[in-house]
Structure formats: C-alpha cells, structure tokens
Amino acid sequence: MKTEKGIFIPLEIWTIKKMTFYEKLVLSDMWNQEKRNEQNYKGYNKTETTLEEDFYIKNGNEVFKSLRKKGLIYANSDYYREKKGIRRGLPNRKIDKENFNNVERFEIKKENTILRKGEKGIHISYLEIKSINNWSRSGKGKTLRHDVTTRFLILNILIHRTGFYLGQREESMFLCIRYNIQDLANFMGMTRQTVSKHCRNLKEKNKYTVNGEEKEIRILNDLEEDEIYDDIYNRYGAIATSYQSQRVDKVMEVYDEEEDEIRKIETMNTRGLYFVDEEALETIEIFIDLKKKIEKKLDEIYEE
C-alpha cells in the first residue's frame, strides 16, 4: 500500500512484462488507491500536474494512453449538465481486473536472493522516485532518458535488497553490496546482457552534468581490484594502510583521532564486493533512503 513517504509496487505489477517504470508507478498508485477505498471507490482522477509533482512524470497523459492501449485500465467519465449543455467531468480511471489478472508476467523464483524480504512487493520513497526520474529528464533523446532511469532504478534495488554497512564504529561505516547478476536480471525482468550493461555503467567512471558542470564519477567500486580498493580507502577516512591476507580477506587500518589509535576493519572476501560511493550519489543528487540500514548497523555497533 502507498504510504505518506512513498509508493508500494506489488509484485503483481512489478512483474508485468513490457511496462515502463512510469507505467508501473501510475498503475501501482491506482492499485493502492483502490485498495484503500474499496467500498466507495469511484476511480483514479490524478491529473498530469499531480503526477509530475508526485513522481516527476512529465507526460502523464501519455502514460494513461499507454495503459489503456495495453488493456490494463479503462475510464468511465462523469457527465454533468450546464447551461451550455452536457459537460464531461472526472475520468474515473479504473484497473481492468480481467486483463490485469491475465496479462503476461515474468517469474521470480523464491530462492532469488534479490527477492528476500520483499515477496509481496517493493516500496520506493517519493524522493527516490523523483531523483531517478529527474535524472532521466536531463539526458538528450528518449533512449538515453530510459537508460538512465533504469540504471538508477537498478542501483536503488541493489542497495535496498543487498546493501549492508561494514565497520565497527559510526565514524567508519562503509556501504557495500554483493549481488548475483542472474538473480538481478530475473528480479528486474530483463536479460542478463541488459542488466550487465547497466551494472557496467555503474562500475565505470561516467560523466554527469551537475549545475552546468561536468563531473566524472564512479558509483560502484569493485574492491577486488587493488587500484580501486586503495583509491577508495585513501579518499574516505584517515586510512593508514590496506593489505590482503592469504584468505583474500582485505583489512583496512583506520586511524581513530578520538582514541588516538588504529582500528582494523575487515571487509571480508572482496570477490564480488562493491563499495557504494555515497558521496558520489550526493554529488549527482541521487537520493536513496538508507535510514533503516544505518539505524540497524548503529544498533549492532552500540550492542557490541
């Protein structure tokens, strides 16, 4: 169900084939609204302006047209009498239940690692939606806009589903992720080749234009590569050294100014381990709500 802070996308909608992210958002908004108002539900009447305010969707009417063309929604408009004659009022859009139940969907197996803790659906905050869709509007050309939206949607899913914090102190917490590319492809309903391309873009340095200034930024940093590993730990925190043990577990030594001592933080085996550059995300104004992950990690630290 939709909450004040975001929107819930049920798996029944997430897994529909041949749907854009925008269409999934609007259809989910309709689905949530109907669930909340089952008894007196007249229909979904959000305007194009409201959709832009909520989701940063500029072409809301085109999304409605596409959903109607796919047979997923219909509209029974209100009509009322005026001095000049009969006028059409609210569109009262509704989900076509029969077509919705029978539409073609992709399958996500229960053992899929990306599915964990989200068997019923996916919750995305309004700020996350706006930052993803705002970036899609900054590109030139339809293909680029779609690619950028998908890239940051995948990043959002990866961080929420597989992200975790490393570190033993609040001052030295590092956000990392591990993922299986095939599980991610199955969860997104995409081919392995398509998902690999988007992940490669996240792992490579890309040029982003922020406030008229072009910046080269890498978001996912492969800690298995020594050069990237050393670069990250030389840039974040007062890193003294980093080295590799015989077990291929990397350890970084962080100088704690408050205690005037060096603390060791194990990063575990670095195969398939990626450091998420939160500073880079902030620079290009991509917001991912990490409050719960941070609180969970802090609770672990304080318990120790």
C-alpha positions, 0 to 999 in steps of 0.5 A: 500500500502507498504510504505518506513517504512513498509508493508500494509496487506489488509484485503483481505489477512489478512483474508485468512484462513490457511496462515502463517504470512510469507505467508501473508507478501510475498503475501501482498508485491506482492499485493502492488507491483502490485498495484503500477505498474499496467500498466507495471507490469511484476511480483514479482522477490524478491529473498530469500536474499531480503526477509530475509533482508526485513522481516527476512524470512529465507526460502523464497523459501519455502514460494513461494512453499507454495503459489503456492501449495495453488493456490494463485500465479503462475510464468511465467519465462523469457527465454533468449538465450546464447551461451550455449543455452536457459537460464531461467531468472526472475520468474515473480511471479504473484497473481492468481486473480481467486483463490485469489478472491475465496479462503476461508476467515474468517469474521470480523464483523464491530462492532469488536472493534479490527477492528476500524480504520483499515477496509481496512487493517493493516500496520506493520513497517519493524522493527516490522516485523523483531523483531517478526520474529527474535524472532521466529528464536531463539526458538528450533523446528518449533512449538515453532518458530510459537508460538512465532511469533504469540504471538508477532504478537498478542501483536503488534495488541493489542497495535496498535488497543487498546493501549492508554497512561494514565497520565497527564504529559510526565514524567508519561505516562503509556501504557495500553490496554483493549481488548475483547478476542472474538473480538481478536480471530475473528480479528486474525482468530483463536479460542478463546482457541488459542488466550487465550493461547497466551494472557496467555503467555503474562500475565505470567512471561516467560523466554527469552534468551537475549545475552546468558542470561536468563531473566524472564519477564512479558509483560502484567500486569493485574492491577486488581490484587493488587500484580501486580498493586503495583509491577508495580507502585513501579518499574516505577516512584517515586510512593508514594502510590496506593489505590482503591476507592469504584468505583474500580477506582485505583489512583496512587500518583506520586511524581513530583521532578520538582514541588516538589509535588504529582500528582494523576493519575487515571487509571480508572476501572482496570477490564480488564486493562493491563499495557504494560511493555515497558521496558520489550519489550526493554529488549527482543528487541521487537520493536513496533512503538508507535510514533503516540500514544505518539505524540497524548497523548503529544498533549492532555497533552500540550492542557490541 
